[in-house]
Amino acid sequence: MNKSIRVTALFSIILTIILLINLTVVQAFSVDKYADNPKNQRGFYDMQTVARGQIFAGGTVLAQSTANEDGIYSRSYPVDSPAWGPVTGYLSTQYGASQLEASQNNILNGTDDSLITSNFMDLITGEQPDGANVEVTIDPQLQQVAYDQLTQPGYEGAAVALQPSTGKILAMASSPSYNPNNIDDQWAQLQEQEGNPLLNHATQETLPPGSIFKIITTAAGLNNGYNPDSTLTGASEITLPGTNTQLTNYAGQVCGGSQQVTLTT
C-alpha cells in the first residue's frame, strides 16, 4: 500500500477513535453536567410542557404554573412582591433559573429520584410526570415586614429570622431586590442597578453582623458572672487579650460618653 495512503488511513482511524471517545464521555458521563448547565435552554423549553410544582409558604402560593389552550405552561408569582424574589428566584426561558427555582428544579419538574415511586405509572406509560410542590418555612407576613423594614429607610443588606429550637428560617429578606414576575422585561435594568438586586444578600454575600452580635457577647458575660450593673470599659479602643490587635469602637467614640459604663449601657 502506498505510504501516503497508510498514513492517511491511520490518521483517519485515530480521529475516529478520538471522536468515539469524546461521544462516549459526553453521552455516558456528562449528561447531567450539560443538562443542568444554566446556558442549556432546551430544559427550559421542555419545562413549558410540564405541570411544574408550586412553591408555597404558610398556605400562600409563591410560584405556580398555569397552562394555556395549547398545553404550554407559564410561570407566575402570585404574591407579586419583590420581598420574595431572592427566595423563590426566577424562571425564564431566556435567562434560566435562580434560587429555589434552580436548586429545587428536579423536585419541581418531577424528575428527582425521590419521586420515582410516585411517578411509577408515568414512567411505564412514558408520560411526562407532574412536578412536586416545595414548601418553605418562611412566614409570609414576617417576610414582608422584614423586607419593608430594610427598604423603607433605604438600607442595603439582609435580615434573617430563625427559630432557634428547630433552625427553621422564618424570614429571609434581601435589599435591593426584584419582582420575579418582571424578570424578562427588567433584566437589563437589574444588571446595571447598584447593590446587585439579583443576589440573595443573606446567602450570597458576606456582610458584617452589626450590633446584633452584642446579644452573643452579652449572653457570654451573663453566663460568666456579670450582671446588668457590672462595670466595663467604655474606651474608644482596647487591645484584645493575648494579642496586639486593637479593637476600635465605631467612629473612635467612647461608649455612652464615658470611659466606664455598665453592662446595661
N, C-alpha and C positions, 0 to 999 in steps of 0.2 A: 504494500500500500504506500502511496506517496506520503512522504514525511509531513508535508503541509496539511494533508487530509487527516493524518493521525493526530496532529497537534490540534487541529480544529475540532475533531471529534472529541478528543479528551477534554478540551476546554468547554465544549457544549455539555458534556456529561457532568463536569464539575459545577457548572452553572445550574444545571438541572437539580443536582443534589442539594446545592445551596438553597434553591427555590423551594424544594420539598421540605427541607429543614425549617425554613422560615414559615412556610404554611403550617407545618405541624406545631411550631411554637405558638403561632397566632391562634390557630383553631383549638388546640388542646390545652394550652397553659395560660393564655392571655385573654380568654373570653370575658371574664369578669372585669379585667383591667380596662378593656375597651368599651364594654357595655356600660360600665359605671362612670366612664370619663365624662365630665360635665360638658365637653365640647362635642360629644356624640349626640346629635339631635334626634336620631332615629327613635330612641327610647321615649323622648318627649312627644313625638308624633304618635307613637304606638299608644301612649297613655291616654290619648284623646278618645280611644275606643274602649277604655276600661272605666268601670264604675269605681273610681278611686275612693278610698275610705275617708271618713270625716276626721278632723282634729277638733276636739272639744274639751271644755273645762267647766266643771260645775254645772253641767246641763246646758251650757252656752256653746253653740256651734261656732267654731273659729274658722274652719275651712271646709268647703263642701264642693262636690262636683255635680253638675246638672247636665242632662243630655238634651240636645236639640232634636228636631224631627229626623235628622239623618243618623242619629245614634252617636254623634260626636259630643264628647263631654268637655265642658269648660270649667275651670276652677274659679271659685269666688270666695270672699272672706266676709261673711255676713255682718260682723261687728263693725266693719268699715272704720277702723280706728288705727292710727299709727302706733298706739300703745302695744299692739300685738305683732307688728312687723318683724322685730328681732326674735320673736318666739316662734311663730309659725314659719317665718321665712316666706319666700315667694316661689311660685311655679310658673315658668314661662317657656313656651316652645322656642322663644328667641334667645333668652338669657339663662336658661337652665333652672336650677333649684337651689335653695339655701335653707339653713337651719333645719327645723323638723321635716319640712317637705323633702329635704335631701337626706338627712340622717335616718329617717324612718320610711324612706321611699319603698323598700321591698315589702314592708308591712302594709303601707297604704295602697300599693298596686296589686297586692295579693300574691306575690311571688316568693315571699320569705319561706325558708324551710320549715319554720314552726307552724305554717298554715297548711302543710301537706295533707294532714288528716281531714281538716275541714273542707279542703278543696279536692278531695279524692275523686269525687264523681266528675268534676270538671276536667281532671287530668285524664280520666278514662275516655270521656266523650271528646276531648280535645278542645273544649271551650275555654275561653279566657276567664279565669276566676275573678270574682269581685274582690275589691280591696277590703282590708280590715280597718277598723277605726283605731285612732290613737287618742288616749285620754291623758291630759296633763293635770298636775295637782294645783296649778295656779288658780287663785281665787279671782274671778273676773273683776269684781268691784275693787279689790285691793290692787290689782294690776293697773287699773285706770287711775286710781288715786296716786299710786307711786309715780306713774308717768306724768300726771298733771303737776305733781309737786316738783318734778325735775324741770319740766318745760315752761311752766308759768313764770318762774323767776329767770328763765333763760340759761339754766345750767346745762353743761355738757358732762356726761358721765353715766353712771349706772346706779340703780338701787335694787337690792335683792332682799327679800324677806324669807326666812327659813323657819320651819317648825323644828326646834331642837330635838324633840323626842323621836322624830321619825326621819328627819332630813328632807322632808317634803319642801319643794320650792313653792311658796305661796304667792310670790310676786317676783318678776324679773323685768324691770323697766330699763330702757336704754334711751339716751338722748344725745344727739338728734336721731330721729327715726324716720319711717316712711310708711305709707299705706300700701300694702301688697296688692290691692285691687288696681292700683295705677302704675304698676312697675314698668310695663311696656312703654307707656306714654312719658313717664318721668325719668327713665333710665339715664339719659344724657345729663339731665339736671342733677340727679343724685350723684353721678360720678364726679361732678365739679363742685358740689356743695362741701363746705368746710365741715369738719367733725366726723367724716366717714359715716353717714347715716345708714349705710348698708351693713355695717358691722353691729354685732351684738356686743356692746362695750362691757357687759358683765362677764362674758366668756371669751372674747376675742381680743381683749386689750388689758394691759397691766396698768392698774390705777392705784394711787395711794389711798390707804384706808381712811385717812382723816381722823377726826376726833372720836369716831365710833370705837377706835381701838382702846380708848380710855376705859371702856367697860371691862376689857380683859385685864388691864393693869390694876384697876380698882378692885376687881374680884380677887386678884392675886394678893393684894395688900390686905384685904379683909380676912383672907384665909391665913394670913401670917401675923395676926395680932394687931393690925391697925384698926382704928375706929374713926368715925366721922370727924372727931376733934383732933386727931393726930396731926402733928406739925410736920410739914415737909418744906423743902426748899422751893422758893419761887423765883430763883435766879434765872437770868436770861439764857444761861448756858451752863452745862455741867459736863464733867468728864465721866464717861461710862466706866463703871467699876472694872478693874483689871485690864483697862485699855488706855490708849492715848487719844481715843476718839471723842470729839466734842459733839454733844447733842445740844443743838441750838433751838431756842424757843421761837415761835412764829414772829417774824419781823424783829427779832432780837429784843423782845419785850420781856419784862418780868411778869410773873403770873399774879393776877389780881392786884397789880401795882405795889407788890411788897416782896421782900426777899424771903420772907417766911409766911406760909399760908397753911390753912387746914386742908385735910383731905376733902372736905365738903366743897371748899373753894375750887 
